[in-house]
């Protein structure tokens, strides 16, 4: 099924419905400041394309025919996200409304880009078949990589060392040749920011947000006025450079190293447990130090961007993220003006923000406001 191309007003309608949920035509026209006649024409076109649908209201609004709200149609299209890092392959299948239809996660040996593409193709075809989506509109595939782009064209990436054959390789050409769908490749922190913005409820309240991703390293995704910020050379948000890898840094890998140096036998982030013998005091001390380091990142973000929210996300246990957030909220951050407290919060997403955000890349590219 052909992928639609939306004009500016159609994108605005999609954005508003994604932000606010179902709305009547009159409400949409008022929010977008366009005439009712224009809105009627646009909605008719989008109903025909199958990207919006009418939702009959159970109650009549006053006399006459009740208002019939519009909402994004789940069947408007489907997209897949995929990522591989630290021995795991993650895949998610989402619909046009951003709802996760299926996900897949498995432990794998380190794979090169071609092996990765073949695995993604096999698993994706299985998910599409299992959920009866053959012949439906497939919008494309998003791939998240741990590392910044090496060129403005985003065709080669400085991927972390433990992914053999990825760094500097022509990833777009390799993956496209094997997968055959429209393809987007993006840094893992950037896609995490998309997931938090769209699925974490942030876009309802804020237009500017920063997501601090504590994966195995540390990075940030930045959205300003609803747009993903990549920077001149595609390395905006590479806050890990503030904390060289040969020194203590606020990352999960650093916490693992700290625990091991203090005699705690932990082999993965999944084994981090503040209630386990010997881990509690080490974790508390690490959170004190990590929070003081993250103050630098938060203050920089506040001073330059004035975000409505800074979200902590990643692979750490939820309790540790809460501990870091509490420390940052109690810090003397530069955002505390006019009685406005530090807007630091912890991700509430269920599932990896990286793979969910990767799946949103085709949807974001298709319908985000330009």
C-alpha positions in Angstrom: 0.0 0.0 0.0 1.4 3.4 -1.0 2.8 5.6 1.7 1.0 9.0 1.7 2.8 12.3 1.6 1.2 15.0 3.7 1.1 18.8 3.2 1.7 21.3 5.9 -1.9 21.5 7.1 -2.3 17.7 7.1 0.8 17.4 9.3 -0.6 20.0 11.6 -3.8 18.0 12.0 -1.8 14.8 12.7 0.4 16.6 15.2 -2.6 18.1 17.1 -4.5 14.8 17.2 -1.4 13.0 18.4 -0.9 15.7 21.1 -4.5 16.1 22.3 -6.3 12.9 21.4 -9.7 12.8 19.7 -11.1 16.3 18.7 -14.1 17.5 16.9 -13.7 19.3 13.6 -14.7 22.6 15.1 -12.1 22.1 17.9 -9.4 21.2 15.4 -10.2 24.2 13.3 -10.1 26.5 16.3 -6.8 25.1 17.6 -5.2 25.3 14.1 -6.7 28.7 13.3 -8.1 27.6 10.0 -11.6 27.8 8.6 -14.2 25.1 9.1 -14.5 24.7 5.4 -10.8 24.0 5.0 -10.8 21.6 8.0 -13.7 19.7 6.5 -11.9 19.4 3.2 -8.7 18.3 4.8 -10.3 15.8 7.1 -12.2 14.3 4.2 -8.9 13.7 2.4 -7.3 12.2 5.4 -10.3 9.9 6.1 -9.9 8.7 2.5 -6.2 8.0 3.1 -7.1 6.1 6.2 -4.8 8.0 8.6 -7.7 9.5 10.7 -11.0 8.0 11.6 -14.3 9.2 13.1 -15.1 8.2 16.6 -18.9 8.4 17.3 -19.5 10.1 20.6 -21.8 8.3 23.0 -23.5 11.6 24.0 -25.0 14.3 21.8 -23.6 17.7 22.3 -26.8 19.8 22.5 -29.4 19.8 19.8 -29.1 18.4 16.4 -26.5 15.9 15.1 -23.9 15.2 17.8 -20.3 16.1 17.1 -18.2 13.3 15.7 -14.6 13.5 17.0 -11.6 12.6 14.8 -8.6 10.6 16.0 -5.5 9.0 14.5 -6.3 5.7 12.8 -4.2 2.8 14.1 -4.5 1.2 10.6 -3.0 4.4 9.0 0.3 2.6 8.8 2.8 0.4 10.7 6.5 0.8 11.5 9.3 -1.3 12.9 12.1 -0.3 15.2 15.3 -2.3 15.8 18.5 -2.0 17.8 21.4 -4.3 18.9 23.8 -3.5 21.7 25.6 -5.3 24.5 24.5 -8.8 23.4 20.8 -8.0 22.9 18.6 -7.6 19.8 15.4 -5.6 20.3 12.6 -5.1 17.8 9.2 -3.4 18.2 6.2 -3.2 15.8 4.0 -0.1 16.3 0.9 1.3 14.6 0.3 4.8 13.3 -1.1 5.9 16.7 2.1 4.8 18.3 0.7 1.8 20.1 3.0 -1.2 20.4 1.6 -4.2 18.6 4.4 -6.6 19.3 8.0 -6.6 20.6 10.9 -9.1 20.5 14.0 -9.3 22.5 16.7 -11.9 22.5 20.3 -12.4 23.6 22.7 -12.6 20.6 26.3 -12.8 20.0 27.9 -9.6 18.6 26.7 -9.3 15.0 27.9 -7.2 12.0 25.4 -5.0 10.1 24.6 -7.6 7.5 23.9 -10.3 10.1 21.8 -7.8 12.0 19.7 -6.9 8.9 19.1 -10.5 8.1 17.9 -11.2 11.7 15.6 -8.1 11.7 14.1 -9.1 8.3 13.4 -12.6 9.5 11.8 -11.6 12.8 9.9 -8.6 11.3 8.3 -10.8 8.6 7.3 -13.2 11.3 5.7 -10.5 13.4 3.9 -9.0 10.4 2.5 -12.4 9.5 1.6 -13.3 13.0 -0.4 -10.1 13.5 -2.1 -10.4 10.1 -0.5 -7.2 8.6 0.5 -8.6 5.2 -0.6 -6.2 2.6 -1.1 -3.3 5.0 0.7 0.0 4.7 4.3 -0.4 6.1 5.8 3.0 6.7 9.4 1.8 7.2 12.1 0.7 9.6 14.0 2.7 12.2 17.3 1.6 13.5 18.9 3.0 16.6 22.7 2.9 16.9 24.9 3.7 20.0 27.0 6.5 18.7 27.0 9.8 16.7 27.0 10.3 13.0 30.3 10.6 11.2 28.9 12.7 8.4 26.1 15.2 7.8 24.5 12.6 5.4 24.1 10.2 8.3 25.4 7.3 6.2 28.3 6.4 8.5 28.3 6.3 12.2 30.8 6.2 15.1 29.3 3.1 16.7 30.7 1.8 19.9 33.6 -0.6 19.8 31.8 -3.7 20.9 29.7 -3.9 17.7 32.1 -5.4 15.1 31.9 -4.0 11.6 29.6 -1.1 12.4 31.9 1.9 12.9 32.4 3.8 9.7 30.5 1.3 7.6 28.0 2.4 5.0 25.1 1.3 7.2 22.3 2.8 5.1 23.4 1.0 2.0 24.0 -2.3 3.8 20.7 -2.3 5.7 18.6 -1.0 2.9 19.8 -3.7 0.5 18.8 -6.4 2.8 15.6 -5.0 4.3 13.9 -3.4 1.3 11.8 -0.9 3.3 12.2 2.9 3.7 15.0 3.2 6.3 15.9 5.7 9.0 19.1 5.4 11.2 19.4 7.5 14.3 21.5 7.8 17.5 20.0 5.9 20.4 19.6 9.0 22.7 17.7 10.8 20.0 15.2 8.0 19.4 14.8 7.7 23.2 13.8 11.4 23.2 11.2 10.7 20.5 9.8 7.9 22.5 9.5 10.0 25.7 8.0 12.9 23.7 5.4 11.0 21.9 4.6 8.0 24.2 5.6 9.4 27.5 3.0 12.1 27.4 5.5 15.0 27.2 4.1 16.5 24.0 0.8 17.3 25.7 2.5 19.7 28.1 5.8 20.8 26.6 7.4 21.7 23.3 11.0 21.6 24.5 12.4 18.6 26.4 15.8 17.0 27.1 16.1 13.2 27.7 19.2 12.0 29.5 19.8 8.4 28.4 21.9 6.3 30.8 22.2 3.3 28.6 25.7 1.8 29.0 27.2 5.1 28.4 25.5 8.5 28.7 23.9 10.7 26.0 21.1 13.1 25.5 18.3 13.6 23.1 17.0 17.2 22.6 13.6 18.3 21.2 13.0 22.0 20.7 9.6 23.3 19.6 8.7 19.7 18.7 11.7 19.2 16.5 14.5 16.8 17.1 17.8 18.7 17.4 20.8 17.0 15.7 23.2 20.0 15.4 25.5 21.0 12.5 27.4 17.7 12.4 24.8 15.4 14.0 26.4 15.3 17.5 24.1 17.5 19.5 23.4 15.9 22.9 26.8 14.0 23.0 27.1 14.9 26.7 29.2 11.8 27.3 32.2 13.9 26.1 32.0 15.8 29.4 32.9 12.7 31.3 35.9 10.9 29.7 35.7 7.1 29.8 38.9 6.8 31.8 37.5 8.7 34.7 34.4 8.2 37.0 31.2 9.1 35.0 27.5 8.9 35.6 26.9 5.8 33.5 25.6 2.3 34.2 28.9 0.7 33.1 30.7 3.0 35.6 28.3 1.8 38.3 29.1 -1.8 37.5 32.8 -1.1 37.7 32.4 0.7 41.0 30.4 -2.3 42.5 33.0 -4.8 41.3 35.8 -2.6 42.7 34.0 -2.8 46.1 33.8 -6.6 46.1 30.2 -7.0 44.6 30.0 -9.9 42.2 27.8 -8.3 39.5 28.1 -9.2 35.8 25.2 -7.1 34.3 23.0 -4.2 35.0 20.2 -6.6 35.7 22.0 -7.8 38.8 22.2 -4.3 40.3 20.1 -4.4 43.5 20.3 -1.8 46.3 18.9 -4.5 48.7 21.5 -7.1 47.9 24.3 -7.6 50.5 27.1 -5.1 50.1 25.5 -3.2 47.2 23.4 -0.7 49.1 26.1 1.6 50.5 28.1 1.5 47.2 25.1 2.4 45.2 24.1 5.3 47.5 27.6 6.8 47.3 27.6 6.3 43.5 24.3 8.1 43.2 25.6 11.0 45.2 28.6 11.4 42.9 26.6 10.7 39.7 23.9 13.3 40.6 26.6 16.0 41.2 28.0 15.2 37.8 24.5 15.3 36.2 23.9 18.8 37.7 26.4 20.1 35.2 24.4 18.6 32.3 21.1 19.8 33.7 22.3 23.3 34.4 23.7 23.6 30.9 20.4 22.3 29.4 18.4 24.8 31.6 20.6 27.7 30.6 20.6 27.1 26.9 17.2 25.5 26.2 14.8 26.2 29.1 13.2 22.7 28.8 9.8 22.0 30.2 11.2 18.7 31.4 14.4 16.7 31.7 13.7 13.0 31.7 16.1 10.3 33.1 15.8 7.1 31.1 17.8 4.0 30.4 18.8 0.7 31.7 19.3 1.4 35.5 16.7 -0.1 37.9 13.8 2.3 38.5 14.8 2.9 42.1 18.2 4.2 41.1 16.6 6.6 38.6 14.3 7.8 41.4 17.3 8.3 43.7 19.1 10.4 41.1 16.0 12.4 40.3 15.4 13.2 44.0 19.0 14.4 44.4 18.7 16.6 41.3 15.4 18.1 42.5 17.1 19.0 45.7 20.1 20.6 44.0 20.5 24.3 43.5 19.8 24.1 39.8 19.6 27.2 37.7 16.0 26.5 36.7 14.7 27.4 40.1 13.5 30.9 39.3 10.1 32.4 40.1 9.3 29.4 42.3 9.6 27.0 39.4 11.2 23.8 40.6 13.7 21.7 38.6 11.7 19.9 36.0 13.5 16.6 36.5 11.5 13.4 36.1 11.9 9.7 35.5 10.7 7.9 32.4 7.4 6.1 32.9 7.6 4.2 29.6 7.1 0.4 29.7 9.7 -1.1 27.4 12.9 0.2 26.0 12.7 3.9 24.9 15.4 3.1 22.4 13.6 0.5 20.4 10.2 2.3 20.8 11.7 5.5 19.6 13.4 3.7 16.6 10.0 2.4 15.6 8.6 6.0 15.7 11.3 7.3 13.3 9.2 6.6 10.1 6.1 8.0 11.7 7.9 11.1 12.9 9.5 11.7 9.5 6.2 11.3 7.8 4.0 13.5 9.9 6.2 15.8 12.1 5.7 19.5 11.5 8.5 20.9 9.3 
